[in-house]
Every structure is written in C-alpha cells, then in structure tokens.
Amino acid sequence: MAFFRNAAGVINAIEAFFNTVDEGVLVFKEGVSNYLHGNQDAFNNNIANMAKLEADADNLRRDIENKLYTHSLMPEVRGDILRLLEEMDNIIDTAKKNLFQFDVEVPNIPAELNQDLILLTDICVSSVSTVIPAARAYFRAPETVKDQIHRVYFYEKEADKLADVIKRKVFRQMTGLRLSEKFHLRYFALHIETVSDTAEKVADLLSIMAIKRTI
C-alpha cells in the first residue's frame, strides 16, 4: 500500500465500492433463484435491495472520482483507477438490469431448466467473486494480480459453455414450446451470461494495470 500512502481515505472508499459490487451480484444470484422457485416476496425484496446497492455503487464511484480530482491524488494511475471503477460499476449495473428484466418480462421458465439456470448464475457470480479480490490486490500486491485473474477467464468460459448447452436444450429437446417461447428463454440465458462477460473485461483491464504497476 506504500504507493497509495497519501490516499488512505480514497482507498477505503474504493474498498467500500468493491464490497457493494460484491454484495450486488450475490443479491442477483439470490434473486434469480427466488424467481425460478416462485418465491415472489423474496424476489421483490431482492429487486428493492438490488436497486439500492446499484445506487450506492454509483454514489461511491462519483465520490471517489471527486476526491481523486479535488485532492489531486494518485495522478500517475488516476486514469486507470477511474476506468477500473467504471468497469466494476458495469458489473453491478448489468446484474441489476438483468434481474429487473425478470420482473418486467415475467418469463415462463420450465422447471426442468431451473437447475441449469441456477448453475449458470452461480458460475457467472463466481467470475465476479474472483475478479474482486484481484482488483483489491492491485492496490496491495499488484504482482499477484495475474495469478488471481486466470480463474475469472475459467469461469467466463464455463459460463459460455453452459449457456450454449441451455440454448441447445431449449431449441432441440423442448419440443412442446412455441418458437417465441424458445427465443425468450434464450434471451434470458444470454442476460445471465453477460455478467461473466463484464467480469472478464475487468480482468483484462487489471492485467494491463498490474503490468504498468510492476515495471
């Protein structure tokens, strides 16, 4: 942390921001499960909590940006940090939008897909849960970032594979569904999958940022 010795307040705010993003994807995971199992009251609570966490993350990001510029902190890496915050914010934004789509469109999801969709959600959330420690490591031990982000890519690839399995099952095995229903189910599999894509973008950025910190 010596590199950021004079920015303890901002670092604490960044930690709080990371915590909020982490909590947000966990609420997303719980929300998808509650929707699939028909737990409407719990799902409604997830929706409300998700909205609050996303707003909190936005407020924290703006506060951090303001402090970085107002106090002229970390000028050498400020641009990279701001971009990292933006990409991390995209994670919780994506999770919120996707969870809200369940509430808006109320998809009719056959129970036989529940296990696959819950597993897909779990894998995507794991990609985020893995990239957050890597982001924290950038500020503490940037030389360890590379060792941590390889799991993000693993989970992202696993999410791609499972999403493809789900879509094949919908279009090739679930013959009782109308084509419009199949399109709708594919659409929601893609929604969930995008969460791991946002984590992958953060991992790509962290890889470059860590190299710049260690050369």
Long-range contacts (C-beta under 8 A, 24 or more apart in sequence): 1-139, 1-140, 3-139, 3-213, 4-74, 4-139, 6-73, 7-73, 7-74, 9-67, 10-64, 10-67, 10-68, 10-71, 10-73, 10-74, 11-139, 13-60, 13-63, 13-64, 13-67, 14-64, 14-81, 14-85, 14-139, 15-136, 16-60, 17-57, 17-60, 17-61, 17-64, 17-85, 17-88, 18-88, 18-132, 18-135, 18-136, 20-53, 20-56, 20-57, 20-60, 20-92, 21-57, 21-88, 21-89, 21-91, 21-92, 21-128, 21-132, 22-128, 22-129, 22-132, 23-53, 24-50, 24-53, 24-54, 24-57, 24-91, 24-92, 24-95, 24-96, 25-91, 25-92, 25-95, 25-125, 25-128, 25-129, 25-195, 26-125, 27-53, 27-95, 27-99, 28-95, 28-96, 28-98, 28-99, 28-121, 28-125, 28-195, 29-121, 29-122, 29-125, 31-99, 31-102, 32-99, 32-102, 32-117, 32-118, 32-121, 32-192, 33-118, 33-121, 35-102, 36-109, 36-114, 36-117, 36-118, 37-114, 43-102, 43-103, 46-99, 47-99, 47-100, 47-103, 50-95, 50-96, 50-99, 50-100, 51-96, 53-92, 53-96, 54-92, 54-93, 54-95, 54-96, 57-89, 57-92, 58-89, 61-85, 61-86, 61-89, 77-209, 77-212, 77-213, 80-205, 80-209, 80-212, 83-205, 84-135, 84-138, 84-202, 84-205, 84-206, 84-209, 87-198, 87-201, 87-202, 87-205, 88-135, 88-202, 90-198, 90-201, 91-128, 91-195, 91-198, 91-199, 91-202, 94-194, 94-195, 94-198, 95-195, 98-191, 98-192, 98-194, 98-195, 101-188, 101-191, 102-188, 105-184, 107-184, 107-185, 107-187, 107-188, 108-181, 108-184, 109-185, 109-188, 110-174, 110-177, 112-174, 113-166, 113-169, 113-170, 113-185, 116-162, 116-165, 116-166, 116-169, 117-166, 117-188, 117-189, 117-192, 119-162, 120-159, 120-162, 120-163, 120-166, 120-189, 120-192, 120-193, 121-192, 121-195, 123-155, 123-158, 123-159, 123-162, 123-196, 124-155, 124-159, 124-192, 124-193, 124-195, 124-196, 124-199, 125-195, 126-155, 127-151, 127-152, 127-155, 127-156, 127-159, 127-195, 127-196, 127-199, 127-200, 128-195, 128-196, 128-198, 128-199, 130-155, 130-199, 131-199, 131-202, 131-203, 131-206, 134-203, 134-206, 135-202, 135-206, 138-206, 138-209, 138-210, 138-213, 142-209, 142-210, 142-213, 142-214, 143-210, 143-214, 145-206, 145-207, 145-209, 145-210, 146-207, 146-210, 149-203, 149-206, 149-207, 152-199, 152-200, 152-202, 152-203, 153-200, 153-203, 155-196, 155-199, 156-196, 156-197, 156-199, 156-200, 159-193, 159-196, 160-193, 160-196, 163-189, 163-190, 163-192, 163-193
